Structure formats: structure tokens, C-alpha cells
Amino acid sequence: MPQNNTLIYSSSPHIRSKITTKKIMQDVCIALIPATIMGIVLFGLKALLLIFLSCFTAVASEIIFNLINKKTFIQCVKEFDYSSLVSGLLLGLTVGTNYPWYTVIFGSIFSIIVVKMLFGGTGKNLVNPAITGRIFIFISFQSVVGAWVLPNVNSIFTNNISTGATVIESLIKNGNKNLSSLDLLLGSRVPGCIGETCKLAIWAGAIYLAVKKIINITYPLIYIVVEGIFAVALKGFDFSYFLPSILSGGLIFGAFFMATDYTTSPDTKTANIIYFICLGLITAGLREATKMEATSFAILLMNLTVPLFDKFIINKPFGYQKQKKIKGGEKHE
Amino acid sequence: MNNEYKKIAVDGLITSNPTFKLVLGTCPTLALTTMAMNGIGMGLAVTFVLICSNLIISLLRNAIPNQVRIPAFVLIIATFVTIVRLVLDKLLPSLYESLGLYLPLIVVNCIILARAESFASKNTPLKSVCDGLFTGLGFTIALTLMGAVREILGSGSIFGLKLWNFSIAFFASSAGAFFTFAIFIALFSIISEQVEKKRKIAKYNLFDAQKKTEVI
């Protein structure tokens, strides 16, 4: 019943939900706050600098792109929907403090301009911008990242203080399990990327998102469990690998914040379940095959298959019946 | 007469640029443009082969039977590619090394076959040589531009001279090759579209002006 006794003319849709892209993205930002704070606590001011630079560049490059495309500044501010801020924040959280500050700027520009804006802006990107930006940095600046002397060390996840291989690397390579699961959960004494070391903070953010019904928490859980089981299977069913494999590397962070991105995950329930199972299998397989952390590559790979999922796994319309085959084909007059 | 040659030159360099407009010969374009010097070397080698093969094919265009024209073209092209290989091996061994496999592969380069098939086998020798020269130059310029951009960004140097210590290795990888190629094609079509638009407007204005004078 419209108030003030006015009749409202409008075409469909008549029922509008209050959930907008802007609100969802704001919630994702809030969910990332614990991980950000823990990252800064664990890695110091360098982490803060990297995160700030990455966020700032992401937002600035989106606005500049829009300005070049002949939008006014007020329009840009009105249309700003926090998605580039989320991408920037995710990118900042997935680099280590051993990266020089300018690498993040290039990664951020690449992820926003090339991956997002050139494909048509929010919701039109083929792959996750943050992950692509991270891989761009990983490919481009291997030579300037500290502690990368030996080419076969492959330790992106090294710390400034101790330049050893990350837990996941030592785990895959030598079956080294010297850190307890509690350490891994809290992120203390674990070299790694800024945002991914403290699993507890990530869990807090993920539970916030699940309570707000922004992500369906079953899908990332499927991903994590399948990855763990397949990793155990690849190691010859040694079940002591299960927890360390799940809790190390960027798996949990990727599963909750990157794989669940709306634009780069399938639409239907069945498709989503298959998608996340495949993600788990590919992640564990790639980790074992390449002997390095491969969550981001697995997610990028699966992102590219999403159009296929959307095309071939479709919900049946209500009341739909399969057409029976007519024997002998149709009769023509 | 003079106009025809002008049209051939503009066609080869810009309006049907083999790399950015026709997207022919992408294999060496993507693989060899990590350095600007490679681009020049490859481009000039192709230009030489193109001129010579165009000349011979256009001289023999009435002698080659239609049914076996492709093998005949390939044979002629292969002859010149062999000459280029031997000469480069003797005179510029470093360039020969860096071009590697892609030098013998000029035999099956689509640009040369396309020009032989669509131009040299139908036109006089002088025109064919002109076409070969300008198409080859178009290819050379395109490859050098791409090579320069990828060398500056990918290894921080140009023509082998070190500019600075900063580099984005992405542009030296094959993914960067595709990316640079796409960006160049996009820029090229934007610019040519704008030019075309301006030319059309100018043409119509001229047309209108003529009409007005006629009316008056």
C-alpha cells in the first residue's frame, strides 16, 4: 500500500531488495578487517604501507579510467561501489612483506584496469582481479623479491626475518611438520603473506560473511575439505598431513574471499558444488606437482571455466518435464 | 599511374598492415618480439624474401599452372629463405642464433604466401616488387614497435642498451606478448577509425561545398 495516497507507476521489477553491490562490498571490507589488523600486527608497518598503496592505487585507477571515459568526477564518486577497494585490499593482503613497495602498485593497476575495467567494469570481469594482480606480481617481479636467490626455492612466502621456505613448501617437500597446528591457526612464527597467516582472523571474517548471508559457507568448506583429503591421498593416506595441509598457505583465505566472488563462480547449486570440488582437487594436485603454493593459480584456472558451468548446468524450470522421444521421428506431411 | 603505387604503399604500411590489420604471421610476431633488434632482423629478412619471391612469382605468373601454384610458390619462397639463412649465418651469427627456428619458418609465413597468392600472381613485376617492399616494411615497423615496447618494459633496455634496472618480467613472457599484441591492435584500430571518420567528414564537406556552388 503506497503511502501519501499516491499511485506509483513503474515497470517491473516491483519488489526491490535492499541489498546492493555497494552494501555487499562494504560487508566484505568489514569481514577483511580482522585479517588486515592481524597482518599489520604480525608483519609491522611495511604491511600497512603495502595494503594502503594497493587500496589507494586500485581506487585511483578506477576513477582515472572513468574520467578518461568522459565521466564527470561526481559521477565517478556516485558510481563508486567499493568493489575496487575490495580488490585492492585482497591484493594487498596476498603479497608478502618481502615485496618492494612499487610491485603492489603495478599489480593493483593491472588488476583494476586490465582485468576489470577493460572487460566492462564490476560484474563483467572474466577472472578475479585480485588473484590476477597477484599472479602478475608473482611473474613480473621474481628478480627483485628478497630471498629469491636460488631459482628452485620458490618461496614467495618468506619473511624478512627468517628467509626459509613457507610451511606449505617444507611440508610438501620434506614432510616437515615442525610447527604445531595451533601455531598455524594463530599465524605466529609462520612466514607467509600479510593476510593469510592468521587463520583465526580469516575465520572470523568468513563467519561474519556467512551470518550476513553474503557467502554460502558450505562451498568454501567443500573446497577446503576436498583439498585436505586429496592432499592426504597424494601422500599415500598419511592422515597427519590433513590439518597442516589445510592450515598452511593461502588456501583458507582463497577459499573464503576469492573463490566465492559472485562474478567468477557459477550460478546454480549443483554447478557450485562441482566447481568447488574441482578447485580442491586442482589445488592439491598443483601443490603436489609444482612443489609450491598454487591456490591462486588453481582459482584462476577454475575461474576461466565458469562460463562453461553456467552454460551446461542449468536449473530445471518449475514443472519442466523431459520430452519423450517420438518413435520413428516426426511425421511430415 | 603514380596514384596506383601510392595506394600500394599506403595499403602495405597502414590500411592493410600485415600484423595489426590482417593479423598474419603472428607466430614470429609473438615469439620474437622480446627484443627490438630481433624485430628489425626478422622484419628485414621477411622483407627481402617477400620482394624476391614476389618478383619471381609475378614473372612466372603465366607459366605456373593453376593447380600446382601453392607448391610452386613455396618452392620459390624456400629458395630465398635458404639464401637469407646462409647469408645471416655467415655475416650476423648473433642474430642468426636469436632468430633460431623462426628463420626457416619464414617459408610458411602467411604474409609471403598471402601476397604471392593475392597480389604477385595477378600483377606486373614492378608493382609486385613495390607491394613486397611496403608490406615487408609494414611488418618490420610493427615488429620493431612491439619489440621496443616489450624490451623497455620487460628487460629495461632498448636495442640492447641498458636504460634502467627496473623491469616487469611479465612483458618478456609469452602472456605479455599476447597482451602487448592485443593492445597494439586496439590502438591501431582506434587511430585508423578516427582518421577514417575525419576523412569522411572532409569528403562530405567538400561534396556539400560543391553542391552549394552549383546551386548558386
Interface residues (C-beta under 8 A of the other chain):
Chain A: F106 V114 F136 I139 S140 F141 Q142 S143
Chain B: S167 I168 A169 F170 F171 S173 A175 F179
